[in-house]
Structures are given as structure tokens and as C-alpha cells.
Amino acid sequence: MSRNRQQTKLIIISILIVIAMGFFFKYYPGIGHQWFNNYGAAIFYEIFWCLFAFGFFRSPKAVIQIPIWVFILTCIVEFLQLWHPPILEAIRATFIGKLLLGTTFAWWDFPHYLLGSIFGWLWLEKIRGIDDAKKSKS
């Protein structure tokens, strides 16, 4: 039980760090702000969803599958930005909807999604490794 609790703490702390960094990148006003705002934040978006899913699915197999599914689903969401039915436009008009669904399709997002998914996988591996190391010491 303490193993699960420790892993939960690591996931929550990681999510808080990723959210803070994602917002920092999204609203960074300095040099290179266009890359940070448009693409750098996408990397943290992917890592966030990997961590979020890992909160529910924590098996060693999930560590590999989660980043793959996050990448696939995020690519689908990116393609949905080409579609503008009234319901999606209403969702995108809200702050949360804009953050979650985006507003503008860009091919250049895909490599950043891939990079974010790879970093997400590495982050999940690290959480699992820290937790396994603490487990073996007990």
C-alpha cells in the first residue's frame, strides 16, 4: 500500500510541475516566445496526459502503452482542429476548451507531440524506477 501511495505522490508532484511549466511556456513573453508558446508548451501537454493516465493505469505494460496512446489521441485532436462544427467551436471558445482542444491546425505540432510522448515515457519510467528502488529497500 505504501508503494502505491509513494507513486501517487510522485505522480501528483510531477503533474503540478508539468502544469506550471506548460503555463510558463504557453505564456512566456521573452526571446523565442513564438516557439515556446506554440510548440514548447505542446511537449508539456503530452507529458501531462501521460502522467494523468499513469495515475489510473500503473502496470509496467502501461508505461509503454500510455505514451503511444497519448500521441495517437493528441494527433486525432490536432486533426479535429480542421473541423469546425458549432459544438466544437463553442468548446474552443472557452479557456479550458482552447487549452485542451486547441484552435489552429499545424503540421509542426506533430514532432513536438512525439517528443513530448517520448519525454512522458521517460518520466513514467523514472517514477516507476524510483518507486521500485524504494520498494526493494523495504
C-alpha positions, 0 to 999 in steps of 0.5 A: 500500500505504501508503494502505491501511495509513494507513486501517487505522490510522485505522480501528483508532484510531477503533474503540478510541475508539468502544469506550471511549466506548460503555463510558463511556456504557453505564456512566456513573453521573452526571446523565442516566445513564438516557439515556446508558446506554440510548440514548447508548451505542446511537449508539456501537454503530452507529458501531462496526459501521460502522467494523468493516465499513469495515475489510473493505469500503473502496470509496467505494460502501461508505461509503454502503452500510455505514451503511444496512446497519448500521441495517437489521441493528441494527433486525432485532436490536432486533426479535429482542429480542421473541423469546425462544427458549432459544438466544437467551436463553442468548446474552443471558445472557452479557456479550458476548451482552447487549452485542451482542444486547441484552435489552429491546425499545424503540421509542426505540432506533430514532432513536438507531440512525439517528443513530448510522448517520448519525454512522458515515457521517460518520466513514467519510467523514472517514477516507476524506477524510483518507486521500485528502488524504494520498494526493494529497500523495504 
